[in-house]
Amino acid sequence: MQILLNKISQKPVRIVCALLLSTIAAAEKGALLEATAVAKTIRGMTPNTQRSDRLPQTVANAVRRDLSQQTGISRNKLSIIDYSRQTWPNGCLGIPKPGEMCTQALVEGWKVVVSDGTQEWIYRTDNTGSNVRLFISPDEKENLPKSVANAVKRDLARRIQVPTDLLRIERAERRKWLDSCLGIPDPVTLCTQVLTPGWQVTVALERYASSSQQRWVYRTNKSGSVVKLDESATIQPRQIPKNELPPALARNVVFRALVSGGIAGRSFETTLMQDGRVIQTQITGSGMGERKVIRRLSQQQVREFQRLLEESNFDRYDRLDYLPAPGSADYTTITLTSTNATIRYADIIQDLLPKDLRQGIEAWNKISTRFLVAP
């Protein structure tokens, strides 16, 4: 009887334990199912819920603001029509400015396409919009309309008797001409005195087609229905006569600039030494004046300048002399010498020089002219 009573008394305990174990198991199963559901949700999340692929408003605003400043188009008329996340190769977002030194770290950012309803612009930015850069493809300098580019090429091809596909638009800038003749009088056309929006276009022969490095400068109206060759701005470089070449660089000199002429009529020599010193000396009638160290570069900066100079194909322009049109106003003559080449040009036509050569010159100007002794 006692054994039977013991069994009866133990039954509720076993039932309670069984119920308790079942509850725990159900809870664990529920937690597991919930965890699985959460994991599936995370795996199935769209990128917008994990890392937003929506363009930040700060970036959109920065792009619109920059484009409005460059084109004069109201920000209200500019729309973001496409964008995507990008990783740019350096701090310049893959679009270095002439002479600019870029940090070599990857930069997360955006590619942004903007439109005013008639044309499109492509921007590169960082993640915050603090660095925004307009990307200009080689065939669309400042969004030069195709009609203008084609009209310019056709006119020049006819003049110099070459196929249009050997001509390259090298530079294009928006301009407002003072009259309907684009500032170039025409004896058979009546010019109206009204501001005429248009373009100044610089054209060159493809490198493989010519070694003369000549550039032709055109003025056009907005559509390209009027195109005029600006002969006063078109330059034909010549060889620097041997007796006008400066002496070769000393062994401890990386680069040298001789600056002379201009309204003040003063002359300076500026040299970059291998140890990084930038030395400037005024040249007087009696010889060289006091030498002044105007800057000190690190060895890394010296190497970076040498790299930029090499990328500009500076040596390819050896002994070329770029002069302005006869009768030009007072100008300054700059003679630049590297270890392998010397070129000479007038400051008033620097913008007409070949693009790669300008980049080398601007890299040098970044080092020297900021510290140039005032006349």
Buried (B, 14 or more C-beta within 10 A) or exposed (E): EEEEEEEEEEEEEEEEEEEEEEEEEEEEEEEEEEEEEEEEEEEEEEEEEEEEEEBBEEBBEBBBBBBBEEBEBEEEEBEBEEBEBBEBEBBBBBBBEBBBBBEEEEBEBBBBBBBBEEEEBBBBBBBEBEBBBBBBEEEBBBBBBEEBBEBBBBBBBEEEEBEBEBBBBBBBEBBEBEBBBBBBEEEEEEBEEEEBEBBBBBBBBEEEBEEEBBBBBBBBBBEBEBBBBBEEBBBEBEEBEEEEEBEEBEEEBBBBBBBBBBEEEBBBBBBBBEEBBBBBBBBEEEEEBEEEEBBEBEEEBBEBBBEBBEEBBBBBBBBBBBBBBEEEEEBBBBBBBBBEBBBBBBBBBBEBBBBBBBBBBBBBBBBBEEEBEEE
